Structures are given as structure tokens and as C-alpha cells.
Amino acid sequence: MRRFLAWVTAILLLVGGALSEGALQVGDKGQEVLAMKQRLQTLGYIEKGKLTKTFTEKTAVSLREFQRRNGLPATGTLDGATREALFSDGAVRMPYPTLPPLSTPAPLPAGKEEPARDARGFLAEDGEYFREDDENGRWVYLGRDLQITVTRMTEPSIPLVWFETDIRMRNGEAFRTVQTDPEHPGKKFQYPYVIARQEQFVLGFSDDFFATRMAKRETVGIIIRNGEIISRDTYRKEGHHLPNLDMMALYPDGSAEVFECCEITAEELLARGAVNVFSFGPILLRDGEINEMLYSYYRSVEPRHALGMIEPGHYLLLSFQGRTSESRGTTLQRVAETMKQRGVRQALNLDGGNTMALVFRGRMLNKLATYRRKSFVRTVTSLIGIGNTANQEE
């Protein structure tokens, strides 16, 4: 008899333990329910907002969706297997809602007088070739070691106008950075198209606009230009303000890496071989994965400007116009999703708004954005550029 009672007691204890740990269902209340709901919210199955300690029918719907996506019976009850999956590192989160993809630039037909290209699309012989078509929105540069194709795209239903700049380089051709006054960084502001003409860039574009933060004595971020540290000052932890001072480091072999603001020091970046480091942010893509922060923050519609690496020596620059009647601008989520759709692996948001400038052969292609009833492009003290040509336009 004692053995029988002991056996029954053991069974009851096991069942009671299972119930207290796993079998939560509609109507239950308490801290355990709240912990489950918090985890479901973190994984995207429950919308952001204040949570209660009550297991409701709506909670069960969210839990069933989690169970379906994680290969479990969709019971809507938190049993032991569901609990283990829910709180594991391998829990499958709810996919983020994505935006309708933007149209892709059409293949560029060869020009009537275009010189011969080699197997990789560069000029087969020395020299340079330009093609400009303002009406259809195509601008092309070809050299022995540099290819640049700028395409203006439109989506009237949004409305949105943007530029996709495909940049391919080899044999030491690389992005260059210039400052208007290297001895006094952050001084001597100038229009970006003026700087691009003076430097004879084929393509010039605005960067992280660190000079304004420096002038205002704000936290500047880690800034490296041409192998020299300009600023080491950055935030101590990752944030979701703009700029959050995340970084992109460019290396001599044509590759790029992105880092969170507090992830690495300036000295460590130099030790890795970084030549230029831009601090603005946030990171848009890292190793091909979209920064999850973009689905919760940075929701405002603005002019946007971002640089991404598809592979070493192959980059994509996206420039979204905004603050005009023709183009509202866009969110960083759309910028990141477009980058990912184009095959970009590493990408950083650069300064957009009225700082954004895309200059081809000395001529700014993007229209002036309007801010506080004024249409203008900001003056800057530094610029990113690539290529060299004496054929500049006013």
C-alpha cells in the first residue's frame, strides 16, 4: 500500500510540476504569463505596447502562430515543448513586415559610339568614356579600372525619386576622401559640387557630415581619413537616435566592414588596415542581414543617402530625394530592404536630408530639398569621391 501511495504522490508531483512550468492556457494569470507574453513580444508575435498578466484569447492566437512557425502543434497552450522552444536561442521570430519592392534599373544598352569593353565590363584600352542622358536619367563613366553607372528611378505612386549608383573598381582604384582644410578638420565649409570639381572627381558624394558635430562640440564619432585619426570620441552604448554613430570602414583591398558605435576603437580599426572610417549610422545591413532596429525606429520619411558593398570592389550608392513635390523621401527600412534586394552585404546610412549630394563630373544630379521653406544643399567640409577626370561641368 505504501508503495502504491508513493507512486501516486510521485505522479501528482510530476504533473503538478509540469502544470506550473508549462501548461499555461487561456484564463491563467500571473508573472509566468507576463514572462511568456514579453518573450512573444520580443519575437514579434505580440505588438509593442503595455502587457498584462492575463492569458487572453488574443494571447492564444499569438502563441499558436509561434507554434506553427516553430514546428509545434498549434494548441495555443504553453506546454513544456513550447516553453522550451519559446525561451531558446533558436526560437524562430515572426518575420518583419516588408515594404513592396521598388523597381530595378533596366539593363543599360551599349552606346552607339561606346569603346570596346573587356570581359568584366571595363574599358579594354586606356582612356575614358562618358555618356549622359538627363532626359532618361542615365549617366555612365568607363575607364580601365573604374565603371560608374547612375540611374534615376521614379515611383509616382509614393511619390519617390531616387538614384542607384553602381560603382565597380579594380587595380587599386578606390574611394578617396578630401577635406577643405585638412589642418583644421571641420572648418572652411564649401558646396559639395565645388569640392568635387576642384578635386576633379568623376563621382563625388556627401559623407557623414562630421564637421557640424565637431563645430557644435557634440559627440563626433570615430572618424578616420586617409589613415589618420580625426576623432576617437563616440557613444558608450548603441542607441536609436540619429546619428547613432555606427561606422563603415573602408580597406585598401576594396572591401568594407560595418561596426556599431562602441564595438571597436579607432586604434583597432587602424590595426585592421582601415584607411577611411565614416560615422553616422545606423548600420543598414551587416553580412547581408537587415538591422532589426530599422523595423521599430527611424520611421520618418526623409531624403536618404547610403553606401553599401556588394563584394570587394563593387559598391552601390542609394540616394533618395525628399522634401519635394516629386519625391517625399523614404524610411531607412526601405533603404535597407532595397540594398538587400540588390545583393548588398554591408551598408551604412550616411547623412541625408539637405546634406545629401550626388555629383557627377562636377554637376549635382539630385534636386535641392526644401527645409523650413528654403531649397538648398548644405555646405560641407569633406566629401567622398572616386575617379579623376579633367572633364568637369559647371
Kinemage of the C-alpha trace (Angstrom):
@kinemage 1
@onewidth
@group {chain A} dominant
@subgroup {mainchain}
@vectorlist {calphas} color= white
{ca met a 1} P 0.000 0.000 0.000
{ca arg a 2} L 2.792 2.410 0.901
{ca arg a 3} L 4.456 1.733 -2.452
{ca phe a 4} L 1.194 2.490 -4.247
{ca leu a 5} L 0.700 5.790 -2.357
{ca ala a 6} L 4.292 6.784 -3.027
{ca trp a 7} L 3.799 6.059 -6.733
{ca val a 8} L 0.598 8.163 -6.871
{ca thr a 9} L 2.294 11.010 -4.998
{ca ala a 10} L 5.207 10.978 -7.442
{ca ile a 11} L 2.826 11.103 -10.405
{ca leu a 12} L 0.931 14.037 -8.895
{ca leu a 13} L 4.167 15.893 -8.207
{ca leu a 14} L 5.329 15.380 -11.778
{ca val a 15} L 2.015 16.547 -13.187
{ca gly a 16} L 1.915 19.498 -10.812
{ca gly a 17} L 5.439 20.489 -11.826
{ca ala a 18} L 4.573 20.253 -15.500
{ca leu a 19} L 1.485 22.396 -14.990
{ca ser a 20} L 3.355 25.065 -13.044
{ca glu a 21} L 6.148 25.163 -15.610
{ca gly a 22} L 4.380 24.640 -18.898
{ca ala a 23} L 0.629 24.210 -19.143
{ca leu a 24} L -0.454 27.832 -19.234
{ca gln a 25} L -3.719 28.444 -21.038
{ca val a 26} L -6.483 30.986 -21.585
{ca gly a 27} L -7.688 32.368 -18.266
{ca asp a 28} L -4.427 31.893 -16.383
{ca lys a 29} L -2.868 34.892 -14.684
{ca gly a 30} L 0.423 35.761 -13.084
{ca gln a 31} L 4.080 36.560 -13.563
{ca glu a 32} L 4.629 33.428 -15.658
{ca val a 33} L 2.024 34.608 -18.148
{ca leu a 34} L 3.659 38.028 -18.317
{ca ala a 35} L 7.097 36.489 -18.971
{ca met a 36} L 5.622 34.404 -21.807
{ca lys a 37} L 3.939 37.462 -23.347
{ca gln a 38} L 7.127 39.523 -23.050
{ca arg a 39} L 9.058 36.844 -24.920
{ca leu a 40} L 6.374 36.619 -27.614
{ca gln a 41} L 6.522 40.400 -27.952
{ca thr a 42} L 10.309 40.342 -28.281
{ca leu a 43} L 9.962 37.795 -31.085
{ca gly a 44} L 7.359 39.907 -32.862
{ca tyr a 45} L 4.269 37.778 -32.206
{ca ile a 46} L 2.664 40.420 -29.989
{ca glu a 47} L 2.591 44.100 -30.975
{ca lys a 48} L 4.580 46.591 -28.948
{ca gly a 49} L 2.745 48.100 -26.008
{ca lys a 50} L 1.932 47.518 -22.363
{ca leu a 51} L 1.357 43.889 -21.393
{ca thr a 52} L -0.912 42.413 -18.714
{ca lys a 53} L -0.517 39.266 -16.628
{ca thr a 54} L -3.653 37.672 -18.128
{ca phe a 55} L -3.623 34.883 -20.726
{ca thr a 56} L -6.346 36.009 -23.154
{ca glu a 57} L -7.779 34.579 -26.377
{ca lys a 58} L -5.601 37.072 -28.250
{ca thr a 59} L -2.557 35.695 -26.429
{ca ala a 60} L -3.516 32.199 -27.584
{ca val a 61} L -3.693 33.377 -31.203
{ca ser a 62} L -0.155 34.770 -30.915
{ca leu a 63} L 1.081 31.600 -29.234
{ca arg a 64} L -0.451 29.386 -31.930
{ca glu a 65} L 1.338 31.422 -34.608
{ca phe a 66} L 4.610 30.921 -32.735
{ca gln a 67} L 3.942 27.201 -32.505
{ca arg a 68} L 3.205 26.909 -36.236
{ca arg a 69} L 6.385 28.746 -37.212
{ca asn a 70} L 8.468 26.640 -34.835
{ca gly a 71} L 7.162 23.233 -35.927
{ca leu a 72} L 4.981 22.589 -32.863
{ca pro a 73} L 1.313 21.557 -32.544
{ca ala a 74} L -0.735 24.777 -32.672
{ca thr a 75} L -2.625 24.259 -29.411
{ca gly a 76} L -2.471 27.814 -28.071
{ca thr a 77} L -1.333 26.360 -24.753
{ca leu a 78} L 2.131 26.829 -23.277
{ca asp a 79} L 3.175 23.239 -22.714
{ca gly a 80} L 6.687 22.049 -21.908
{ca ala a 81} L 7.866 21.727 -25.517
{ca thr a 82} L 6.528 25.166 -26.408
{ca arg a 83} L 8.134 26.711 -23.345
{ca glu a 84} L 11.498 25.210 -24.234
{ca ala a 85} L 11.285 26.465 -27.823
{ca leu a 86} L 9.994 29.907 -26.828
{ca phe a 87} L 12.847 30.684 -24.462
{ca ser a 88} L 15.594 29.095 -26.542
{ca asp a 89} L 18.180 30.975 -28.587
{ca gly a 90} L 16.898 29.180 -31.685
{ca ala a 91} L 13.319 30.461 -31.409
{ca val a 92} L 12.021 31.499 -34.846
{ca arg a 93} L 10.760 35.064 -34.703
{ca met a 94} L 7.809 36.477 -36.588
{ca pro a 95} L 9.023 37.838 -39.941
{ca tyr a 96} L 9.122 41.612 -40.091
{ca pro a 97} L 6.558 43.213 -42.419
{ca thr a 98} L 8.379 44.271 -45.579
{ca leu a 99} L 7.547 47.073 -47.982
{ca pro a 100} L 6.627 46.458 -51.621
{ca pro a 101} L 9.946 46.223 -53.530
{ca leu a 102} L 10.969 49.116 -55.718
{ca ser a 103} L 11.530 48.585 -59.420
{ca thr a 104} L 15.011 47.527 -60.521
{ca pro a 105} L 17.083 49.552 -63.023
{ca ala a 106} L 16.794 48.131 -66.536
{ca pro a 107} L 19.977 46.802 -68.176
{ca leu a 108} L 21.951 49.565 -69.815
{ca pro a 109} L 22.198 49.161 -73.586
{ca ala a 110} L 25.558 49.882 -75.174
{ca gly a 111} L 26.029 53.379 -76.581
{ca lys a 112} L 26.386 53.919 -80.307
{ca glu a 113} L 29.992 55.087 -80.025
{ca glu a 114} L 30.937 53.180 -76.891
{ca pro a 115} L 34.532 51.828 -76.917
{ca ala a 116} L 35.229 48.122 -76.563
{ca arg a 117} L 34.965 46.630 -73.087
{ca asp a 118} L 36.872 43.729 -71.597
{ca ala a 119} L 35.251 40.616 -70.122
{ca arg a 120} L 34.477 42.398 -66.837
{ca gly a 121} L 32.944 45.458 -68.463
{ca phe a 122} L 35.856 47.883 -68.041
{ca leu a 123} L 37.390 49.714 -70.993
{ca ala a 124} L 39.614 47.389 -72.990
{ca glu a 125} L 42.151 50.176 -73.638
{ca asp a 126} L 43.371 53.320 -71.893
{ca gly a 127} L 41.163 56.376 -71.943
{ca glu a 128} L 37.785 57.368 -70.586
{ca tyr a 129} L 34.228 57.346 -71.866
{ca phe a 130} L 31.214 59.363 -70.715
{ca arg a 131} L 27.568 59.067 -71.587
{ca glu a 132} L 24.957 61.399 -70.128
{ca asp a 133} L 21.222 61.227 -70.718
{ca asp a 134} L 19.433 63.687 -68.447
{ca glu a 135} L 16.046 63.039 -70.034
{ca asn a 136} L 16.070 59.306 -69.346
{ca gly a 137} L 18.147 59.545 -66.199
{ca arg a 138} L 21.337 57.646 -67.114
{ca trp a 139} L 24.910 58.752 -66.529
{ca val a 140} L 27.854 56.461 -67.359
{ca tyr a 141} L 31.623 56.576 -66.900
{ca leu a 142} L 34.011 53.901 -68.169
{ca gly a 143} L 37.742 53.619 -67.577
{ca arg a 144} L 40.327 50.833 -67.480
{ca asp a 145} L 39.782 50.305 -63.744
{ca leu a 146} L 36.523 52.090 -62.965
{ca gln a 147} L 32.889 51.727 -64.011
{ca ile a 148} L 30.140 54.040 -62.756
{ca thr a 149} L 26.507 53.861 -63.786
{ca val a 150} L 23.982 56.262 -62.253
{ca thr a 151} L 20.301 55.537 -62.870
{ca arg a 152} L 17.451 57.826 -61.879
{ca met a 153} L 14.392 55.859 -60.808
{ca thr a 154} L 10.824 57.021 -60.128
{ca glu a 155} L 7.764 55.633 -58.409
{ca pro a 156} L 4.924 58.186 -58.852
{ca ser a 157} L 2.506 56.281 -56.605
{ca ile a 158} L 4.537 57.078 -53.474
{ca pro a 159} L 5.806 59.549 -54.892
{ca leu a 160} L 9.535 58.814 -54.859
{ca val a 161} L 12.591 59.665 -56.945
{ca trp a 162} L 15.916 58.036 -56.247
{ca phe a 163} L 19.329 57.375 -57.800
{ca glu a 164} L 21.051 53.995 -57.885
{ca thr a 165} L 24.778 54.360 -58.477
{ca asp a 166} L 26.618 51.152 -59.338
{ca ile a 167} L 30.361 51.500 -58.739
{ca arg a 168} L 32.950 48.898 -59.781
{ca met a 169} L 36.683 49.306 -59.265
{ca arg a 170} L 39.896 47.284 -59.537
{ca asn a 171} L 43.710 47.512 -59.603
{ca gly a 172} L 43.968 49.974 -56.737
{ca glu a 173} L 41.163 52.298 -57.825
{ca ala a 174} L 39.404 53.294 -54.612
{ca phe a 175} L 37.222 55.822 -52.876
{ca arg a 176} L 39.050 58.976 -51.867
{ca thr a 177} L 38.155 61.388 -49.115
{ca val a 178} L 39.001 65.065 -49.144
{ca gln a 179} L 38.721 67.880 -46.634
{ca thr a 180} L 38.559 71.564 -47.438
{ca asp a 181} L 41.051 72.282 -44.655
{ca pro a 182} L 42.962 69.164 -43.515
{ca glu a 183} L 44.941 71.166 -40.948
{ca his a 184} L 41.718 72.268 -39.273
{ca pro a 185} L 39.125 69.488 -39.695
{ca gly a 186} L 35.583 70.740 -39.615
{ca lys a 187} L 36.463 74.211 -40.864
{ca lys a 188} L 36.022 76.026 -44.196
{ca phe a 189} L 32.597 74.949 -45.419
{ca gln a 190} L 32.006 74.711 -49.181
{ca tyr a 191} L 29.325 73.438 -51.577
{ca pro a 192} L 29.846 69.753 -52.405
{ca tyr a 193} L 29.808 70.293 -56.181
{ca val a 194} L 32.552 72.914 -55.817
{ca ile a 195} L 34.720 70.462 -53.879
{ca ala a 196} L 34.062 67.721 -56.443
{ca arg a 197} L 35.117 70.000 -59.315
{ca gln a 198} L 38.249 71.137 -57.536
{ca glu a 199} L 39.248 67.523 -56.867
{ca gln a 200} L 38.225 66.518 -60.423
{ca phe a 201} L 36.172 63.595 -59.144
{ca val a 202} L 34.234 61.557 -61.663
{ca leu a 203} L 31.748 60.923 -58.859
{ca gly a 204} L 31.522 62.810 -55.591
{ca phe a 205} L 29.008 62.373 -52.786
{ca ser a 206} L 28.356 63.640 -49.291
{ca asp a 207} L 29.606 61.679 -46.299
{ca asp a 208} L 28.968 61.625 -42.531
{ca phe a 209} L 28.973 65.441 -42.095
{ca phe a 210} L 31.178 65.127 -39.019
{ca ala a 211} L 32.170 68.792 -39.201
{ca thr a 212} L 28.869 70.040 -37.824
{ca arg a 213} L 29.100 67.764 -34.784
{ca met a 214} L 32.657 68.940 -34.276
{ca ala a 215} L 31.682 72.610 -34.604
{ca lys a 216} L 28.831 72.166 -32.123
{ca arg a 217} L 31.093 70.244 -29.745
{ca glu a 218} L 28.834 67.217 -29.910
{ca thr a 219} L 29.976 63.603 -29.833
{ca val a 220} L 31.631 63.257 -33.231
{ca gly a 221} L 32.101 59.502 -33.597
{ca ile a 222} L 35.205 57.638 -34.714
{ca ile a 223} L 36.473 59.448 -37.793
{ca ile a 224} L 39.466 58.277 -39.838
{ca arg a 225} L 40.504 59.934 -43.084
{ca asn a 226} L 43.375 58.710 -45.246
{ca gly a 227} L 44.772 56.627 -42.392
{ca glu a 228} L 44.740 59.473 -39.848
{ca ile a 229} L 42.519 59.529 -36.762
{ca ile a 230} L 40.481 62.746 -36.604
{ca ser a 231} L 38.178 61.735 -33.747
{ca arg a 232} L 38.070 58.912 -31.204
{ca asp a 233} L 35.038 60.225 -29.354
{ca thr a 234} L 31.950 58.041 -29.638
{ca tyr a 235} L 28.969 56.820 -27.633
{ca arg a 236} L 29.407 54.219 -24.918
{ca lys a 237} L 26.417 52.151 -25.988
{ca glu a 238} L 24.312 51.514 -29.070
{ca gly a 239} L 21.288 53.802 -29.455
{ca his a 240} L 18.458 54.528 -31.862
{ca his a 241} L 18.906 58.277 -32.270
{ca leu a 242} L 20.206 59.878 -35.473
{ca pro a 243} L 23.090 59.762 -35.947
{ca asn a 244} L 23.851 56.863 -33.631
{ca leu a 245} L 27.466 56.942 -34.879
{ca asp a 246} L 27.640 53.419 -36.267
{ca met a 247} L 30.566 53.093 -38.677
{ca met a 248} L 31.724 51.877 -42.052
{ca ala a 249} L 35.424 51.129 -42.500
{ca leu a 250} L 36.985 51.030 -45.980
{ca tyr a 251} L 40.127 48.981 -46.672
{ca pro a 252} L 42.835 49.141 -49.383
{ca asp a 253} L 41.657 45.877 -50.989
{ca gly a 254} L 38.277 47.427 -51.842
{ca ser a 255} L 36.399 45.768 -49.006
{ca ala a 256} L 34.280 47.323 -46.270
{ca glu a 257} L 33.031 46.415 -42.801
{ca val a 258} L 30.353 47.972 -40.601
{ca phe a 259} L 30.524 48.305 -36.816
{ca glu a 260} L 28.326 49.557 -34.023
{ca cys a 261} L 29.467 52.829 -32.481
{ca cys a 262} L 31.061 51.299 -29.382
{ca glu a 263} L 32.167 47.977 -30.832
{ca ile a 264} L 35.746 48.844 -31.774
{ca thr a 265} L 38.281 51.616 -31.180
{ca ala a 266} L 39.961 53.883 -33.692
{ca glu a 267} L 43.322 52.258 -32.984
{ca glu a 268} L 41.874 48.797 -33.552
{ca leu a 269} L 40.408 49.939 -36.867
{ca leu a 270} L 43.802 51.197 -37.994
{ca ala a 271} L 45.341 47.889 -36.925
{ca arg a 272} L 42.812 46.109 -39.152
{ca gly a 273} L 44.029 48.252 -42.043
{ca ala a 274} L 41.174 50.752 -42.300
{ca val a 275} L 42.008 53.779 -44.445
{ca asn a 276} L 38.741 55.666 -44.067
{ca val a 277} L 36.053 55.339 -41.411
{ca phe a 278} L 32.703 57.130 -41.608
{ca ser a 279} L 30.498 57.558 -38.549
{ca phe a 280} L 26.825 58.319 -38.942
{ca gly a 281} L 24.506 55.334 -38.959
{ca pro a 282} L 22.673 53.343 -38.226
{ca ile a 283} L 24.010 50.176 -39.836
{ca leu a 284} L 21.561 49.110 -42.545
{ca leu a 285} L 22.969 45.674 -43.383
{ca arg a 286} L 25.648 43.539 -41.839
{ca asp a 287} L 26.717 40.339 -43.587
{ca gly a 288} L 23.574 40.586 -45.686
{ca glu a 289} L 21.179 40.833 -42.725
{ca ile a 290} L 18.991 43.885 -42.145
{ca asn a 291} L 19.433 45.716 -38.849
{ca glu a 292} L 16.326 44.777 -36.839
{ca met a 293} L 16.294 48.226 -35.230
{ca leu a 294} L 15.045 49.688 -38.516
{ca tyr a 295} L 11.664 47.997 -38.095
{ca ser a 296} L 10.990 49.818 -34.830
{ca tyr a 297} L 12.829 53.122 -35.214
{ca tyr a 298} L 13.827 55.587 -37.950
{ca arg a 299} L 10.295 55.595 -39.349
{ca ser a 300} L 10.297 59.182 -40.597
{ca val a 301} L 10.134 59.821 -44.345
{ca glu a 302} L 13.188 61.871 -45.344
{ca pro a 303} L 15.831 62.272 -48.060
{ca arg a 304} L 18.174 59.308 -47.535
{ca his a 305} L 21.718 58.545 -48.601
{ca ala a 306} L 23.532 55.229 -48.033
{ca leu a 307} L 26.611 53.348 -49.193
{ca gly a 308} L 26.737 49.572 -49.461
{ca met a 309} L 29.254 46.931 -50.531
{ca ile a 310} L 28.066 44.035 -52.689
{ca glu a 311} L 31.546 42.494 -52.756
{ca pro a 312} L 35.074 43.931 -52.571
{ca gly a 313} L 35.430 46.406 -55.421
{ca his a 314} L 31.685 46.543 -56.118
{ca tyr a 315} L 29.524 49.138 -54.347
{ca leu a 316} L 26.013 50.536 -54.509
{ca leu a 317} L 25.183 54.101 -53.522
{ca leu a 318} L 21.474 54.844 -52.961
{ca ser a 319} L 20.310 58.461 -52.919
{ca phe a 320} L 16.617 59.048 -52.234
{ca gln a 321} L 15.324 62.527 -52.911
{ca gly a 322} L 12.851 64.025 -50.463
{ca arg a 323} L 11.142 67.160 -49.228
{ca thr a 324} L 9.933 67.990 -52.747
{ca ser a 325} L 6.588 67.714 -54.520
{ca glu a 326} L 8.030 64.994 -56.774
{ca ser a 327} L 9.548 62.896 -54.006
{ca arg a 328} L 8.564 62.605 -50.355
{ca gly a 329} L 11.628 60.707 -49.264
{ca thr a 330} L 11.614 57.321 -47.560
{ca thr a 331} L 12.336 55.371 -44.387
{ca leu a 332} L 15.571 53.603 -43.534
{ca gln a 333} L 13.675 50.310 -43.654
{ca arg a 334} L 13.055 50.839 -47.366
{ca val a 335} L 16.674 51.823 -47.966
{ca ala a 336} L 17.901 48.665 -46.221
{ca glu a 337} L 15.413 46.397 -47.991
{ca thr a 338} L 16.381 47.866 -51.373
{ca met a 339} L 20.049 47.340 -50.579
{ca lys a 340} L 19.385 43.713 -49.656
{ca gln a 341} L 17.348 43.137 -52.833
{ca arg a 342} L 20.310 44.402 -54.869
{ca gly a 343} L 22.711 41.936 -53.223
{ca val a 344} L 24.457 44.313 -50.797
{ca arg a 345} L 26.251 42.693 -47.851
{ca gln a 346} L 27.438 45.656 -45.752
{ca ala a 347} L 25.695 49.044 -45.706
{ca leu a 348} L 25.680 52.229 -43.646
{ca asn a 349} L 23.312 55.160 -43.604
{ca leu a 350} L 25.139 58.408 -44.397
{ca asp a 351} L 23.839 61.905 -43.734
{ca gly a 352} L 20.743 62.554 -45.848
{ca gly a 353} L 18.314 65.452 -45.630
{ca asn a 354} L 19.630 68.661 -47.121
{ca thr a 355} L 23.196 67.380 -46.786
{ca met a 356} L 22.710 64.749 -49.484
{ca ala a 357} L 24.630 65.494 -52.671
{ca leu a 358} L 25.317 63.286 -55.683
{ca val a 359} L 27.792 64.937 -58.061
{ca phe a 360} L 28.730 63.515 -61.470
{ca arg a 361} L 31.532 65.312 -63.333
{ca gly a 362} L 31.054 68.428 -61.233
{ca arg a 363} L 27.278 68.603 -61.655
{ca met a 364} L 24.869 67.803 -58.829
{ca leu a 365} L 22.228 65.361 -60.066
{ca asn a 366} L 19.779 65.363 -57.160
{ca lys a 367} L 17.353 68.239 -56.791
{ca leu a 368} L 17.517 70.598 -53.837
{ca ala a 369} L 15.421 69.535 -50.857
{ca thr a 370} L 13.211 72.071 -49.123
{ca tyr a 371} L 13.628 72.653 -45.402
{ca arg a 372} L 11.883 75.422 -43.493
{ca arg a 373} L 10.609 76.854 -46.768
{ca lys a 374} L 14.101 77.072 -48.255
{ca ser a 375} L 15.511 74.880 -51.036
{ca phe a 376} L 19.241 74.320 -50.629
{ca val a 377} L 22.076 71.864 -50.241
{ca arg a 378} L 24.253 72.263 -47.172
{ca thr a 379} L 27.856 73.316 -47.420
{ca val a 380} L 30.293 70.697 -46.134
{ca thr a 381} L 33.969 70.384 -45.229
{ca ser a 382} L 34.571 66.891 -46.601
{ca leu a 383} L 33.473 64.685 -49.463
{ca ile a 384} L 33.818 61.117 -50.723
{ca gly a 385} L 34.849 60.726 -54.341
{ca ile a 386} L 36.164 58.284 -56.885
{ca gly a 387} L 37.868 58.588 -60.258
{ca asn a 388} L 39.698 61.530 -61.728
{ca thr a 389} L 38.814 63.493 -64.829
{ca ala a 390} L 39.585 66.963 -66.098
{ca asn a 391} L 36.256 66.908 -67.975
{ca gln a 392} L 34.166 68.754 -65.404
{ca glu a 393} L 30.838 70.508 -65.985
{ca glu a 394} L 29.627 73.705 -64.374
